[in-house]
Amino acid sequence: MKIAVSRSIVDQVFLGDCRELLAALPDQSVDLIVSSPPYNLGKEYESKVALDRYIEEQVPVLAECARVLAPTGSIFWQVGAFADRGTLIPLDIRFFPVLESVGLIPRNRIVWARQHGLHARKKFSCRHETVLWFTKGDEYTFNLDSIRVP
Ligand SMILES: C[S@@+](CC[C@H](N)C(=O)[O-])C[C@H]1O[C@@H](n2cnc3c(N)ncnc32)[C@H](O)[C@@H]1O
């Protein structure tokens, strides 16, 4: 598969496996990547594996994201926590060094506080997820005035 990239590709949706779709994109052709990848929880679209293996499997995806990002591009990687037999490991802690290792530059760790979720009995209930914002370079778009809260 080869995807023809034009400046107006923003109005097209491609349905498929991100690993194949990313491979079809030229270098430095993407301005913005926003993803909430599988969290390795054993949902219907994933097989739950050991945490280290899960992260290893995500590395090639993030390497491809770094390859296709334009020099002024940004990636927003939204993750929650990996739960296993009572433990709870925030995934962004594991993803942060991976994003750095593929040459991306950290800008913000955004916390999404939410009301809903499972009620824990032996620890505080998890009520947030995080969005890691990394850029390809030091020149990037950030329209602060558009999102200021009076
Ligand atoms: C944590 S969910 C994100 C849900 C999304 N934020 C939403 O609100 O619908 C992970 C999503 O990644 C999709 N997914 C899993 N493996 C994928 C792959 N290899 N390529 C593309 N999408 C994949 C799943 O189908 C699922 O919708």
The ligand as a MOL file (V3000), in Angstrom:
LIG
                    3D

  0  0  0     0  0            999 V3000
M  V30 BEGIN CTAB
M  V30 COUNTS 27 29 0 0 0
M  V30 BEGIN ATOM
M  V30 1 C -7.3700 2.5210 24.0890 0
M  V30 2 S -8.3650 2.3140 22.6240 0 CHG=1
M  V30 3 C -8.5750 3.9420 22.1380 0
M  V30 4 C -9.9640 4.2960 22.1190 0
M  V30 5 C -10.2200 5.6780 21.5140 0
M  V30 6 N -9.4760 6.6930 22.2450 0
M  V30 7 C -11.6930 5.9640 21.5780 0
M  V30 8 O -12.1050 6.7900 22.3760 0
M  V30 9 O -12.4200 5.3040 20.8370 0 CHG=-1
M  V30 10 C -7.2200 1.6540 21.4630 0
M  V30 11 C -7.7580 1.5960 20.0280 0
M  V30 12 O -6.6940 1.1750 19.1670 0
M  V30 13 C -7.2280 0.3040 18.1600 0
M  V30 14 N -6.1080 -0.5250 17.6620 0
M  V30 15 C -5.5580 -1.6080 18.2520 0
M  V30 16 N -4.5250 -2.0720 17.5190 0
M  V30 17 C -4.4360 -1.2660 16.4280 0
M  V30 18 C -3.5750 -1.2310 15.2960 0
M  V30 19 N -2.5830 -2.1320 15.1370 0
M  V30 20 N -3.7550 -0.2560 14.3820 0
M  V30 21 C -4.7350 0.6690 14.5390 0
M  V30 22 N -5.5740 0.7060 15.5980 0
M  V30 23 C -5.4340 -0.2650 16.5220 0
M  V30 24 C -8.3090 -0.4660 18.8840 0
M  V30 25 O -9.2610 -0.9770 17.9870 0
M  V30 26 C -8.8970 0.6050 19.8150 0
M  V30 27 O -9.9580 1.2800 19.1930 0
M  V30 END ATOM
M  V30 BEGIN BOND
M  V30 1 1 1 2
M  V30 2 1 2 3
M  V30 3 1 2 10
M  V30 4 1 3 4
M  V30 5 1 4 5
M  V30 6 1 5 6
M  V30 7 1 5 7
M  V30 8 2 7 8
M  V30 9 1 7 9
M  V30 10 1 10 11
M  V30 11 1 11 12
M  V30 12 1 11 26
M  V30 13 1 12 13
M  V30 14 1 13 14
M  V30 15 1 13 24
M  V30 16 1 14 15
M  V30 17 1 14 23
M  V30 18 2 15 16
M  V30 19 1 16 17
M  V30 20 1 17 18
M  V30 21 2 17 23
M  V30 22 1 18 19
M  V30 23 2 18 20
M  V30 24 1 20 21
M  V30 25 2 21 22
M  V30 26 1 22 23
M  V30 27 1 24 25
M  V30 28 1 24 26
M  V30 29 1 26 27
M  V30 END BOND
M  V30 END CTAB
M  END
